[in-house]
Amino acid sequence: MLKKILIGAFFVIACSACSLDDNGSDSSIETLPIKEAVVPDSFEFGKTYTLTVTYDLPDGCHSFYDLYYEYSGDARIVAVNSLVQGSQCVDVIKTESREFVVQVQQLEDYTFRFWKGVDNDGNDIFEDIVVPVN
């Protein structure tokens, strides 16, 4: 009898943990292009620098989610990930800025590849900025 109660309780908990309701809360992550990047002219080895990127949220359904920052060989790819929620959005473009910190731990130049979007063929477009290390 106890075994049946435990199995029943487990079934109820398992079913209540997953909701099949779709309350319009569909959300997704969308990568947004960088409009502008502010970086120093040069880095000094061992120091820490704050860089700033500016981007547009295309409508009221987009909000900042996180900064995409990936090492790709000697380069760092930077873009903005936005959270997209809802379907009835206010068509107002909102420009925002985010800062990120770079601790200079290499003597080689830093190459930042700021993602600008895709071209007509679906290829990624980047603005490459090289920051020399002194």
N, CA, C and O atoms as a GROMACS GRO file, in nm:
protein
  536
    1MET      N    1   0.082  -0.119   0.000
    1MET     CA    2   0.000   0.000   0.000
    1MET      C    3   0.087   0.126   0.000
    1MET      O    4   0.060   0.220  -0.075
    2LEU      N    5   0.190   0.129   0.083
    2LEU     CA    6   0.281   0.243   0.091
    2LEU      C    7   0.350   0.264  -0.043
    2LEU      O    8   0.373   0.378  -0.085
    3LYS      N    9   0.384   0.154  -0.109
    3LYS     CA   10   0.450   0.162  -0.238
    3LYS      C   11   0.360   0.232  -0.339
    3LYS      O   12   0.408   0.314  -0.417
    4LYS      N   13   0.230   0.200  -0.341
    4LYS     CA   14   0.135   0.263  -0.433
    4LYS      C   15   0.121   0.412  -0.404
    4LYS      O   16   0.111   0.493  -0.496
    5ILE      N   17   0.121   0.448  -0.275
    5ILE     CA   18   0.111   0.590  -0.238
    5ILE      C   19   0.235   0.665  -0.284
    5ILE      O   20   0.223   0.776  -0.336
    6LEU      N   21   0.352   0.608  -0.264
    6LEU     CA   22   0.477   0.673  -0.307
    6LEU      C   23   0.482   0.689  -0.459
    6LEU      O   24   0.522   0.793  -0.509
    7ILE      N   25   0.440   0.584  -0.530
    7ILE     CA   26   0.439   0.593  -0.677
    7ILE      C   27   0.339   0.700  -0.721
    7ILE      O   28   0.368   0.777  -0.812
    8GLY      N   29   0.223   0.704  -0.659
    8GLY     CA   30   0.122   0.805  -0.691
    8GLY      C   31   0.172   0.945  -0.663
    8GLY      O   32   0.152   1.036  -0.743
    9ALA      N   33   0.237   0.963  -0.548
    9ALA     CA   34   0.291   1.095  -0.513
    9ALA      C   35   0.399   1.137  -0.612
    9ALA      O   36   0.403   1.252  -0.654
   10PHE      N   37   0.486   1.044  -0.649
   10PHE     CA   38   0.591   1.073  -0.747
   10PHE      C   39   0.530   1.116  -0.880
   10PHE      O   40   0.576   1.211  -0.943
   11PHE      N   41   0.425   1.043  -0.924
   11PHE     CA   42   0.357   1.074  -1.050
   11PHE      C   43   0.297   1.215  -1.046
   11PHE      O   44   0.310   1.290  -1.142
   12VAL      N   45   0.231   1.250  -0.937
   12VAL     CA   46   0.170   1.382  -0.923
   12VAL      C   47   0.276   1.492  -0.926
   12VAL      O   48   0.259   1.594  -0.993
   13ILE      N   49   0.386   1.472  -0.855
   13ILE     CA   50   0.494   1.571  -0.852
   13ILE      C   51   0.557   1.585  -0.989
   13ILE      O   52   0.582   1.696  -1.035
   14ALA      N   53   0.583   1.473  -1.055
   14ALA     CA   54   0.645   1.476  -1.187
   14ALA      C   55   0.557   1.548  -1.288
   14ALA      O   56   0.607   1.626  -1.370
   15CYS      N   57   0.427   1.524  -1.282
   15CYS     CA   58   0.335   1.589  -1.377
   15CYS      C   59   0.319   1.737  -1.348
   15CYS      O   60   0.303   1.816  -1.441
   16SER      N   61   0.322   1.775  -1.222
   16SER     CA   62   0.304   1.917  -1.190
   16SER      C   63   0.430   1.998  -1.218
   16SER      O   64   0.422   2.120  -1.230
   17ALA      N   65   0.545   1.933  -1.227
   17ALA     CA   66   0.669   2.005  -1.254
   17ALA      C   67   0.675   2.054  -1.398
   17ALA      O   68   0.743   2.152  -1.427
   18CYS      N   69   0.605   1.986  -1.487
   18CYS     CA   70   0.605   2.024  -1.627
   18CYS      C   71   0.467   2.074  -1.664
   18CYS      O   72   0.369   2.001  -1.654
   19SER      N   73   0.459   2.199  -1.707
   19SER     CA   74   0.331   2.255  -1.745
   19SER      C   75   0.318   2.253  -1.896
   19SER      O   76   0.411   2.292  -1.967
   20LEU      N   77   0.205   2.208  -1.944
   20LEU     CA   78   0.178   2.210  -2.087
   20LEU      C   79   0.111   2.339  -2.129
   20LEU      O   80   0.086   2.360  -2.248
   21ASP      N   81   0.082   2.426  -2.033
   21ASP     CA   82   0.020   2.554  -2.065
   21ASP      C   83   0.118   2.640  -2.142
   21ASP      O   84   0.238   2.642  -2.112
   22ASP      N   85   0.068   2.709  -2.241
   22ASP     CA   86   0.147   2.808  -2.314
   22ASP      C   87   0.082   2.941  -2.289
   22ASP      O   88  -0.009   2.982  -2.361
   23ASN      N   89   0.129   3.009  -2.187
   23ASN     CA   90   0.071   3.138  -2.148
   23ASN      C   91   0.131   3.253  -2.227
   23ASN      O   92   0.138   3.366  -2.178
   24GLY      N   93   0.175   3.225  -2.351
   24GLY     CA   94   0.236   3.330  -2.430
   24GLY      C   95   0.375   3.364  -2.381
   24GLY      O   96   0.428   3.471  -2.412
   25SER      N   97   0.433   3.275  -2.305
   25SER     CA   98   0.564   3.304  -2.248
   25SER      C   99   0.676   3.244  -2.331
   25SER      O  100   0.784   3.215  -2.278
   26ASP      N  101   0.652   3.226  -2.461
   26ASP     CA  102   0.758   3.178  -2.547
   26ASP      C  103   0.872   3.278  -2.542
   26ASP      O  104   0.850   3.399  -2.548
   27SER      N  105   0.991   3.228  -2.530
   27SER     CA  106   1.106   3.317  -2.531
   27SER      C  107   1.217   3.250  -2.609
   27SER      O  108   1.223   3.128  -2.622
   28SER      N  109   1.305   3.333  -2.659
   28SER     CA  110   1.420   3.283  -2.734
   28SER      C  111   1.536   3.380  -2.714
   28SER      O  112   1.520   3.492  -2.666
   29ILE      N  113   1.653   3.334  -2.753
   29ILE     CA  114   1.773   3.417  -2.748
   29ILE      C  115   1.808   3.457  -2.891
   29ILE      O  116   1.812   3.373  -2.980
   30GLU      N  117   1.833   3.586  -2.911
   30GLU     CA  118   1.870   3.636  -3.043
   30GLU      C  119   1.998   3.716  -3.029
   30GLU      O  120   2.012   3.798  -2.938
   31THR      N  121   2.091   3.694  -3.120
   31THR     CA  122   2.217   3.768  -3.119
   31THR      C  123   2.198   3.899  -3.194
   31THR      O  124   2.145   3.902  -3.305
   32LEU      N  125   2.243   4.007  -3.131
   32LEU     CA  126   2.230   4.140  -3.190
   32LEU      C  127   2.367   4.194  -3.229
   32LEU      O  128   2.466   4.166  -3.161
   33PRO      N  129   2.373   4.270  -3.336
   33PRO     CA  130   2.501   4.326  -3.379
   33PRO      C  131   2.547   4.440  -3.289
   33PRO      O  132   2.468   4.510  -3.225
   34ILE      N  133   2.677   4.457  -3.286
   34ILE     CA  134   2.740   4.568  -3.214
   34ILE      C  135   2.741   4.689  -3.307
   34ILE      O  136   2.790   4.681  -3.419
   35LYS      N  137   2.685   4.801  -3.261
   35LYS     CA  138   2.687   4.924  -3.341
   35LYS      C  139   2.822   4.995  -3.330
   35LYS      O  140   2.876   5.044  -3.428
   36GLU      N  141   2.873   4.997  -3.207
   36GLU     CA  142   2.997   5.072  -3.181
   36GLU      C  143   3.071   5.006  -3.066
   36GLU      O  144   3.011   4.954  -2.973
   37ALA      N  145   3.203   5.010  -3.075
   37ALA     CA  146   3.287   4.958  -2.967
   37ALA      C  147   3.389   5.065  -2.930
   37ALA      O  148   3.451   5.127  -3.016
   38VAL      N  149   3.405   5.084  -2.800
   38VAL     CA  150   3.504   5.179  -2.750
   38VAL      C  151   3.613   5.098  -2.681
   38VAL      O  152   3.591   5.033  -2.579
   39VAL      N  153   3.732   5.104  -2.740
   39VAL     CA  154   3.847   5.031  -2.688
   39VAL      C  155   3.964   5.129  -2.678
   39VAL      O  156   3.968   5.228  -2.750
   40PRO      N  157   4.059   5.101  -2.588
   40PRO     CA  158   4.175   5.191  -2.579
   40PRO      C  159   4.266   5.175  -2.701
   40PRO      O  160   4.257   5.077  -2.774
   41ASP      N  161   4.352   5.273  -2.722
   41ASP     CA  162   4.447   5.268  -2.833
   41ASP      C  163   4.550   5.159  -2.813
   41ASP      O  164   4.600   5.101  -2.910
   42SER      N  165   4.581   5.129  -2.686
   42SER     CA  166   4.678   5.024  -2.656
   42SER      C  167   4.652   4.972  -2.515
   42SER      O  168   4.587   5.037  -2.433
   43PHE      N  169   4.706   4.854  -2.488
   43PHE     CA  170   4.700   4.793  -2.356
   43PHE      C  171   4.841   4.791  -2.297
   43PHE      O  172   4.940   4.792  -2.369
   44GLU      N  173   4.845   4.789  -2.165
   44GLU     CA  174   4.970   4.767  -2.094
   44GLU      C  175   4.960   4.632  -2.024
   44GLU      O  176   4.863   4.605  -1.952
   45PHE      N  177   5.060   4.548  -2.046
   45PHE     CA  178   5.058   4.412  -1.990
   45PHE      C  179   5.035   4.416  -1.839
   45PHE      O  180   5.096   4.496  -1.767
   46GLY      N  181   4.945   4.329  -1.791
   46GLY     CA  182   4.916   4.316  -1.649
   46GLY      C  183   4.807   4.408  -1.598
   46GLY      O  184   4.763   4.394  -1.484
   47LYS      N  185   4.762   4.501  -1.679
   47LYS     CA  186   4.657   4.594  -1.635
   47LYS      C  187   4.519   4.544  -1.678
   47LYS      O  188   4.506   4.453  -1.760
   48THR      N  189   4.417   4.606  -1.620
   48THR     CA  190   4.279   4.572  -1.649
   48THR      C  191   4.211   4.692  -1.715
   48THR      O  192   4.231   4.806  -1.672
   49TYR      N  193   4.132   4.666  -1.818
   49TYR     CA  194   4.066   4.771  -1.893
   49TYR      C  195   3.917   4.741  -1.906
   49TYR      O  196   3.876   4.625  -1.911
   50THR      N  197   3.838   4.847  -1.912
   50THR     CA  198   3.695   4.833  -1.934
   50THR      C  199   3.664   4.879  -2.076
   50THR      O  200   3.694   4.992  -2.113
   51LEU      N  201   3.604   4.791  -2.155
   51LEU     CA  202   3.564   4.821  -2.291
   51LEU      C  203   3.412   4.836  -2.294
   51LEU      O  204   3.342   4.778  -2.211
   52THR      N  205   3.362   4.914  -2.389
   52THR     CA  206   3.218   4.940  -2.398
   52THR      C  207   3.169   4.908  -2.537
   52THR      O  208   3.233   4.941  -2.637
   53VAL      N  209   3.054   4.842  -2.544
   53VAL     CA  210   2.988   4.817  -2.672
   53VAL      C  211   2.848   4.879  -2.668
   53VAL      O  212   2.783   4.882  -2.564
   54THR      N  213   2.805   4.927  -2.783
   54THR     CA  214   2.673   4.986  -2.798
   54THR      C  215   2.596   4.904  -2.901
   54THR      O  216   2.653   4.861  -3.002
   55TYR      N  217   2.467   4.882  -2.875
   55TYR     CA  218   2.383   4.799  -2.962
   55TYR      C  219   2.240   4.851  -2.956
   55TYR      O  220   2.205   4.930  -2.868
   56ASP      N  221   2.159   4.806  -3.049
   56ASP     CA  222   2.017   4.844  -3.052
   56ASP      C  223   1.931   4.724  -3.015
   56ASP      O  224   1.951   4.613  -3.064
   57LEU      N  225   1.834   4.749  -2.926
   57LEU     CA  226   1.726   4.653  -2.904
   57LEU      C  227   1.618   4.691  -3.005
   57LEU      O  228   1.567   4.803  -2.999
   58PRO      N  229   1.582   4.601  -3.099
   58PRO     CA  230   1.497   4.640  -3.211
   58PRO      C  231   1.352   4.670  -3.177
   58PRO      O  232   1.283   4.737  -3.255
   59ASP      N  233   1.304   4.622  -3.062
   59ASP     CA  234   1.166   4.650  -3.023
   59ASP      C  235   1.149   4.620  -2.875
   59ASP      O  236   1.244   4.580  -2.807
   60GLY      N  237   1.027   4.639  -2.825
   60GLY     CA  238   0.999   4.621  -2.684
   60GLY      C  239   1.002   4.477  -2.636
   60GLY      O  240   1.000   4.453  -2.515
   61CYS      N  241   1.006   4.381  -2.727
   61CYS     CA  242   1.013   4.239  -2.687
   61CYS      C  243   1.156   4.195  -2.658
   61CYS      O  244   1.177   4.088  -2.600
   62HIS      N  245   1.255   4.275  -2.697
   62HIS     CA  246   1.395   4.240  -2.675
   62HIS      C  247   1.446   4.305  -2.547
   62HIS      O  248   1.416   4.420  -2.518
   63SER      N  249   1.525   4.229  -2.472
   63SER     CA  250   1.595   4.284  -2.356
   63SER      C  251   1.734   4.221  -2.350
   63SER      O  252   1.756   4.113  -2.404
   64PHE      N  253   1.826   4.290  -2.286
   64PHE     CA  254   1.962   4.237  -2.275
   64PHE      C  255   1.961   4.106  -2.199
   64PHE      O  256   1.895   4.094  -2.096
   65TYR      N  257   2.034   4.007  -2.251
   65TYR     CA  258   2.046   3.877  -2.184
   65TYR      C  259   2.188   3.858  -2.133
   65TYR      O  260   2.210   3.841  -2.013
   66ASP      N  261   2.287   3.861  -2.224
   66ASP     CA  262   2.426   3.854  -2.183
   66ASP      C  263   2.516   3.897  -2.298
   66ASP      O  264   2.472   3.914  -2.412
   67LEU      N  265   2.640   3.914  -2.265
   67LEU     CA  266   2.740   3.950  -2.364
   67LEU      C  267   2.804   3.822  -2.415
   67LEU      O  268   2.855   3.742  -2.337
   68TYR      N  269   2.800   3.804  -2.545
   68TYR     CA  270   2.863   3.687  -2.608
   68TYR      C  271   3.012   3.721  -2.623
   68TYR      O  272   3.047   3.820  -2.688
   69TYR      N  273   3.098   3.640  -2.564
   69TYR     CA  274   3.243   3.665  -2.567
   69TYR      C  275   3.309   3.530  -2.586
   69TYR      O  276   3.306   3.445  -2.496
   70GLU      N  277   3.370   3.509  -2.702
   70GLU     CA  278   3.429   3.379  -2.734
   70GLU      C  279   3.570   3.397  -2.787
   70GLU      O  280   3.598   3.486  -2.867
   71TYR      N  281   3.660   3.311  -2.739
   71TYR     CA  282   3.795   3.306  -2.794
   71TYR      C  283   3.790   3.226  -2.923
   71TYR      O  284   3.733   3.116  -2.927
   72SER      N  285   3.848   3.279  -3.027
   72SER     CA  286   3.858   3.208  -3.154
   72SER      C  287   4.000   3.227  -3.205
   72SER      O  288   4.032   3.325  -3.272
   73GLY      N  289   4.086   3.130  -3.171
   73GLY     CA  290   4.228   3.145  -3.203
   73GLY      C  291   4.285   3.258  -3.120
   73GLY      O  292   4.273   3.259  -2.998
   74ASP      N  293   4.347   3.354  -3.187
   74ASP     CA  294   4.404   3.469  -3.118
   74ASP      C  295   4.303   3.583  -3.102
   74ASP      O  296   4.334   3.685  -3.041
   75ALA      N  297   4.184   3.567  -3.156
   75ALA     CA  298   4.085   3.674  -3.154
   75ALA      C  299   3.978   3.648  -3.049
   75ALA      O  300   3.961   3.536  -3.000
   76ARG      N  301   3.908   3.754  -3.016
   76ARG     CA  302   3.793   3.746  -2.926
   76ARG      C  303   3.672   3.798  -3.003
   76ARG      O  304   3.672   3.911  -3.050
   77ILE      N  305   3.570   3.713  -3.014
   77ILE     CA  306   3.447   3.752  -3.082
   77ILE      C  307   3.351   3.807  -2.978
   77ILE      O  308   3.329   3.747  -2.873
   78VAL      N  309   3.293   3.924  -3.008
   78VAL     CA  310   3.203   3.991  -2.914
   78VAL      C  311   3.072   4.024  -2.986
   78VAL      O  312   3.072   4.080  -3.096
   79ALA      N  313   2.960   3.990  -2.920
   79ALA     CA  314   2.827   4.025  -2.968
   79ALA      C  315   2.736   4.036  -2.846
   79ALA      O  316   2.780   4.013  -2.734
   80VAL      N  317   2.612   4.070  -2.869
   80VAL     CA  318   2.514   4.083  -2.762
   80VAL      C  319   2.405   3.979  -2.784
   80VAL      O  320   2.350   3.967  -2.893
   81ASN      N  321   2.374   3.904  -2.679
   81ASN     CA  322   2.260   3.812  -2.682
   81ASN      C  323   2.143   3.882  -2.613
   81ASN      O  324   2.156   3.934  -2.502
   82SER      N  325   2.029   3.880  -2.681
   82SER     CA  326   1.909   3.941  -2.623
   82SER      C  327   1.806   3.832  -2.598
   82SER      O  328   1.801   3.730  -2.666
   83LEU      N  329   1.723   3.856  -2.498
   83LEU     CA  330   1.610   3.770  -2.468
   83LEU      C  331   1.490   3.829  -2.540
   83LEU      O  332   1.460   3.947  -2.525
   84VAL      N  333   1.421   3.746  -2.618
   84VAL     CA  334   1.304   3.790  -2.692
   84VAL      C  335   1.182   3.722  -2.630
   84VAL      O  336   1.174   3.599  -2.627
   85GLN      N  337   1.089   3.803  -2.580
   85GLN     CA  338   0.968   3.750  -2.516
   85GLN      C  339   0.847   3.822  -2.571
   85GLN      O  340   0.849   3.944  -2.587
   86GLY      N  341   0.743   3.746  -2.599
   86GLY     CA  342   0.618   3.806  -2.645
   86GLY      C  343   0.611   3.816  -2.795
   86GLY      O  344   0.708   3.791  -2.866
   87SER      N  345   0.494   3.855  -2.841
   87SER     CA  346   0.474   3.870  -2.986
   87SER      C  347   0.413   4.004  -3.022
   87SER      O  348   0.420   4.046  -3.137
   88GLN      N  349   0.354   4.071  -2.926
   88GLN     CA  350   0.296   4.204  -2.951
   88GLN      C  351   0.391   4.306  -2.890
   88GLN      O  352   0.383   4.338  -2.771
   89CYS      N  353   0.479   4.356  -2.974
   89CYS     CA  354   0.590   4.438  -2.925
   89CYS      C  355   0.574   4.584  -2.969
   89CYS      O  356   0.525   4.612  -3.078
   90VAL      N  357   0.615   4.672  -2.883
   90VAL     CA  358   0.620   4.814  -2.917
   90VAL      C  359   0.738   4.833  -3.012
   90VAL      O  360   0.851   4.794  -2.981
   91ASP      N  361   0.712   4.894  -3.127
   91ASP     CA  362   0.815   4.911  -3.229
   91ASP      C  363   0.901   5.034  -3.200
   91ASP      O  364   0.901   5.130  -3.277
   92VAL      N  365   0.974   5.029  -3.090
   92VAL     CA  366   1.064   5.138  -3.053
   92VAL      C  367   1.204   5.080  -3.038
   92VAL      O  368   1.228   4.989  -2.959
   93ILE      N  369   1.296   5.136  -3.115
   93ILE     CA  370   1.435   5.093  -3.105
   93ILE      C  371   1.498   5.161  -2.984
   93ILE      O  372   1.485   5.282  -2.966
   94LYS      N  373   1.564   5.082  -2.902
   94LYS     CA  374   1.629   5.135  -2.782
   94LYS      C  375   1.778   5.105  -2.791
   94LYS      O  376   1.818   4.990  -2.804
   95THR      N  377   1.860   5.209  -2.782
   95THR     CA  378   2.005   5.193  -2.786
   95THR      C  379   2.057   5.179  -2.644
   95THR      O  380   2.025   5.259  -2.556
   96GLU      N  381   2.139   5.076  -2.622
   96GLU     CA  382   2.198   5.051  -2.491
   96GLU      C  383   2.347   5.027  -2.505
   96GLU      O  384   2.397   5.001  -2.615
   97SER      N  385   2.417   5.038  -2.394
   97SER     CA  386   2.561   5.010  -2.389
   97SER      C  387   2.589   4.913  -2.276
   97SER      O  388   2.519   4.912  -2.174
   98ARG      N  389   2.691   4.834  -2.294
   98ARG     CA  390   2.738   4.741  -2.190
   98ARG      C  391   2.889   4.749  -2.184
   98ARG      O  392   2.957   4.772  -2.284
   99GLU      N  393   2.939   4.731  -2.065
   99GLU     CA  394   3.084   4.729  -2.043
   99GLU      C  395   3.129   4.587  -2.012
   99GLU      O  396   3.054   4.507  -1.957
  100PHE      N  397   3.253   4.558  -2.049
  100PHE     CA  398   3.314   4.433  -2.008
  100PHE      C  399   3.460   4.458  -1.979
  100PHE      O  400   3.521   4.551  -2.032
  101VAL      N  401   3.515   4.374  -1.896
  101VAL     CA  402   3.651   4.394  -1.846
  101VAL      C  403   3.746   4.298  -1.916
  101VAL      O  404   3.715   4.180  -1.934
  102VAL      N  405   3.861   4.350  -1.954
  102VAL     CA  406   3.966   4.268  -2.013
  102VAL      C  407   4.090   4.284  -1.927
  102VAL      O  408   4.139   4.396  -1.905
  103GLN      N  409   4.141   4.173  -1.878
  103GLN     CA  410   4.267   4.173  -1.804
  103GLN      C  411   4.375   4.129  -1.901
  103GLN      O  412   4.370   4.019  -1.955
  104VAL      N  413   4.471   4.215  -1.924
  104VAL     CA  414   4.573   4.191  -2.025
  104VAL      C  415   4.676   4.092  -1.969
  104VAL      O  416   4.755   4.125  -1.880
  105GLN      N  417   4.673   3.970  -2.024
  105GLN     CA  418   4.758   3.863  -1.975
  105GLN      C  419   4.843   3.802  -2.085
  105GLN      O  420   4.899   3.694  -2.068
  106GLN      N  421   4.853   3.871  -2.198
  106GLN     CA  422   4.939   3.823  -2.306
  106GLN      C  423   5.018   3.940  -2.362
  106GLN      O  424   4.974   4.055  -2.355
  107LEU      N  425   5.132   3.911  -2.417
  107LEU     CA  426   5.216   4.016  -2.475
  107LEU      C  427   5.180   4.043  -2.621
  107LEU      O  428   5.214   4.148  -2.675
  108GLU      N  429   5.111   3.949  -2.684
  108GLU     CA  430   5.069   3.968  -2.823
  108GLU      C  431   4.952   4.065  -2.829
  108GLU      O  432   4.880   4.084  -2.731
  109ASP      N  433   4.934   4.127  -2.946
  109ASP     CA  434   4.822   4.217  -2.966
  109ASP      C  435   4.690   4.144  -2.945
  109ASP      O  436   4.680   4.023  -2.969
  110TYR      N  437   4.590   4.217  -2.900
  110TYR     CA  438   4.455   4.164  -2.884
  110TYR      C  439   4.373   4.200  -3.008
  110TYR      O  440   4.369   4.317  -3.047
  111THR      N  441   4.310   4.102  -3.068
  111THR     CA  442   4.220   4.127  -3.181
  111THR      C  443   4.077   4.100  -3.135
  111THR      O  444   4.042   3.989  -3.097
  112PHE      N  445   3.996   4.206  -3.140
  112PHE     CA  446   3.855   4.194  -3.105
  112PHE      C  447   3.777   4.193  -3.236
  112PHE      O  448   3.798   4.278  -3.323
  113ARG      N  449   3.687   4.096  -3.249
  113ARG     CA  450   3.601   4.084  -3.367
  113ARG      C  451   3.458   4.113  -3.321
  113ARG      O  452   3.389   4.026  -3.267
  114PHE      N  453   3.415   4.236  -3.343
  114PHE     CA  454   3.282   4.278  -3.303
  114PHE      C  455   3.183   4.240  -3.413
  114PHE      O  456   3.195   4.284  -3.527
  115TRP      N  457   3.083   4.156  -3.375
  115TRP     CA  458   2.988   4.104  -3.472
  115TRP      C  459   2.895   4.214  -3.517
  115TRP      O  460   2.834   4.282  -3.434
  116LYS      N  461   2.883   4.232  -3.650
  116LYS     CA  462   2.802   4.339  -3.708
  116LYS      C  463   2.675   4.287  -3.775
  116LYS      O  464   2.594   4.366  -3.824
  117GLY      N  465   2.657   4.155  -3.778
  117GLY     CA  466   2.539   4.097  -3.844
  117GLY      C  467   2.581   3.998  -3.951
  117GLY      O  468   2.691   3.942  -3.947
  118VAL      N  469   2.491   3.978  -4.047
  118VAL     CA  470   2.520   3.886  -4.158
  118VAL      C  471   2.494   3.958  -4.290
  118VAL      O  472   2.413   4.050  -4.298
  119ASP      N  473   2.567   3.915  -4.394
  119ASP     CA  474   2.548   3.972  -4.526
  119ASP      C  475   2.433   3.900  -4.597
  119ASP      O  476   2.369   3.813  -4.539
  120ASN      N  477   2.409   3.935  -4.722
  120ASN     CA  478   2.299   3.877  -4.799
  120ASN      C  479   2.314   3.726  -4.822
  120ASN      O  480   2.216   3.657  -4.848
  121ASP      N  481   2.437   3.677  -4.812
  121ASP     CA  482   2.462   3.534  -4.832
  121ASP      C  483   2.462   3.457  -4.700
  121ASP      O  484   2.487   3.337  -4.699
  122GLY      N  485   2.432   3.526  -4.589
  122GLY     CA  486   2.428   3.459  -4.459
  122GLY      C  487   2.563   3.447  -4.391
  122GLY      O  488   2.576   3.374  -4.293
  123ASN      N  489   2.665   3.517  -4.442
  123ASN     CA  490   2.798   3.513  -4.382
  123ASN      C  491   2.809   3.619  -4.273
  123ASN      O  492   2.758   3.730  -4.287
  124ASP      N  493   2.876   3.583  -4.164
  124ASP     CA  494   2.896   3.678  -4.054
  124ASP      C  495   2.983   3.793  -4.099
  124ASP      O  496   3.078   3.776  -4.175
  125ILE      N  497   2.948   3.912  -4.050
  125ILE     CA  498   3.026   4.033  -4.076
  125ILE      C  499   3.085   4.077  -3.942
  125ILE      O  500   3.014   4.083  -3.842
  126PHE      N  501   3.214   4.108  -3.942
  126PHE     CA  502   3.282   4.152  -3.821
  126PHE      C  503   3.356   4.283  -3.845
  126PHE      O  504   3.401   4.311  -3.956
  127GLU      N  505   3.367   4.362  -3.740
  127GLU     CA  506   3.459   4.475  -3.740
  127GLU      C  507   3.575   4.432  -3.651
  127GLU      O  508   3.558   4.412  -3.531
  128ASP      N  509   3.692   4.420  -3.711
  128ASP     CA  510   3.811   4.378  -3.638
  128ASP      C  511   3.886   4.500  -3.587
  128ASP      O  512   3.917   4.592  -3.663
  129ILE      N  513   3.914   4.500  -3.458
  129ILE     CA  514   3.993   4.607  -3.397
  129ILE      C  515   4.110   4.540  -3.325
  129ILE      O  516   4.090   4.455  -3.239
  130VAL      N  517   4.230   4.581  -3.362
  130VAL     CA  518   4.351   4.528  -3.300
  130VAL      C  519   4.401   4.630  -3.199
  130VAL      O  520   4.418   4.748  -3.229
  131VAL      N  521   4.424   4.581  -3.076
  131VAL     CA  522   4.476   4.665  -2.970
  131VAL      C  523   4.615   4.614  -2.935
  131VAL      O  524   4.628   4.503  -2.883
  132PRO      N  525   4.719   4.694  -2.962
  132PRO     CA  526   4.855   4.648  -2.931
  132PRO      C  527   4.882   4.649  -2.782
  132PRO      O  528   4.824   4.728  -2.708
  133VAL      N  529   4.971   4.561  -2.738
  133VAL     CA  530   5.011   4.554  -2.599
  133VAL      C  531   5.151   4.613  -2.586
  133VAL      O  532   5.244   4.573  -2.656
  134ASN      N  533   5.164   4.710  -2.496
  134ASN     CA  534   5.295   4.775  -2.472
  134ASN      C  535   5.366   4.709  -2.355
  134ASN      O  536   5.477   4.750  -2.320
   0.00000   0.00000   0.00000
